[in-house]
């Protein structure tokens, strides 16, 4: 495994991607902090935007585009939101995995 990891380091250096890779890794070091506020704020803002009647047409367009891009299993029955995101419900039913 160490040989593989060393070969990846050499490949990154040979391609000149050191600054790009290091820059993206910096965010990973503090990303756990986002669970203590920014993610909850973003979720609240998205739900507030989805519930605004003025955004209904845009939301319908987004839903239509998602239907085109996400193959649903045969016999799929949409269910009501009941406090859960409709995208999360679709993803759960189509993959069998629960997304939170």
C-alpha positions in Angstrom: 0.0 0.0 0.0 2.8 2.4 0.8 4.3 1.8 -2.7 1.0 2.7 -4.2 0.7 5.9 -2.1 4.3 6.9 -3.0 3.5 6.3 -6.7 0.5 8.6 -6.4 2.7 11.3 -4.8 5.2 11.0 -7.7 2.4 11.2 -10.3 1.0 14.3 -8.7 4.5 15.9 -8.7 5.2 14.9 -12.3 1.9 16.4 -13.5 2.5 19.6 -11.5 -0.7 19.4 -9.4 0.9 19.9 -6.0 -0.5 23.3 -5.4 -4.0 22.3 -6.5 -4.1 19.2 -4.4 -2.7 20.9 -1.3 -5.2 23.7 -1.7 -8.1 21.4 -1.8 -6.9 19.3 1.1 -6.7 22.4 3.4 -10.5 22.6 3.3 -10.7 19.0 4.5 -8.8 19.8 7.7 -11.6 22.1 9.0 -14.6 20.9 7.1 -15.9 19.1 10.3 -16.7 22.6 11.7 -19.3 23.1 9.0 -21.6 20.6 10.9 -21.9 23.1 13.8 -23.8 25.8 12.0 -23.2 26.5 8.3 -24.9 23.2 7.1 -27.9 23.8 9.3 -28.2 27.4 8.1 -27.9 26.3 4.4 -30.6 23.6 4.9 -32.9 26.1 6.5 -32.4 28.6 3.7 -33.1 26.0 1.0 -36.3 24.8 2.7 -37.4 28.4 3.1 -36.7 29.0 -0.6 -38.6 25.8 -1.6 -41.6 26.8 0.5 -41.8 30.3 -1.0 -44.7 30.4 -3.5 -42.8 32.8 -5.7 -40.3 30.1 -6.5 -42.8 27.4 -7.4 -42.2 27.7 -11.2 -38.5 27.4 -10.8 -38.8 24.5 -8.4 -41.1 22.7 -10.9 -38.5 23.2 -13.6 -35.8 21.8 -11.4 -38.0 18.8 -10.5 -38.6 18.1 -14.2 -34.9 18.3 -15.0 -34.2 15.9 -12.1 -36.8 13.5 -13.5 -34.9 13.5 -16.8 -31.5 12.9 -15.2 -32.5 10.4 -12.5 -33.9 7.0 -13.6 -36.5 5.8 -11.2 -37.3 2.2 -10.6 -40.4 0.6 -12.1 -43.4 1.0 -9.9 -42.1 4.1 -8.2 -44.8 6.0 -6.3 -44.0 9.6 -5.2 -44.8 10.3 -1.5 -45.6 13.5 0.2 -42.9 15.6 1.7 -44.1 15.3 5.3 -41.1 17.3 6.6 -38.6 15.5 4.5 -36.9 16.8 1.4 -38.5 15.4 -1.8 -35.1 15.0 -3.4 -34.0 12.9 -0.4 -37.1 10.8 -0.7 -36.5 10.2 -4.4 -32.8 9.3 -3.8 -33.7 6.9 -1.0 -36.3 5.1 -3.0 -34.2 4.9 -6.2 -31.0 3.7 -4.5 -32.4 1.9 -1.4 -30.0 4.0 0.8 -31.0 6.7 3.3 -29.5 10.1 2.7 -29.6 12.6 5.6 
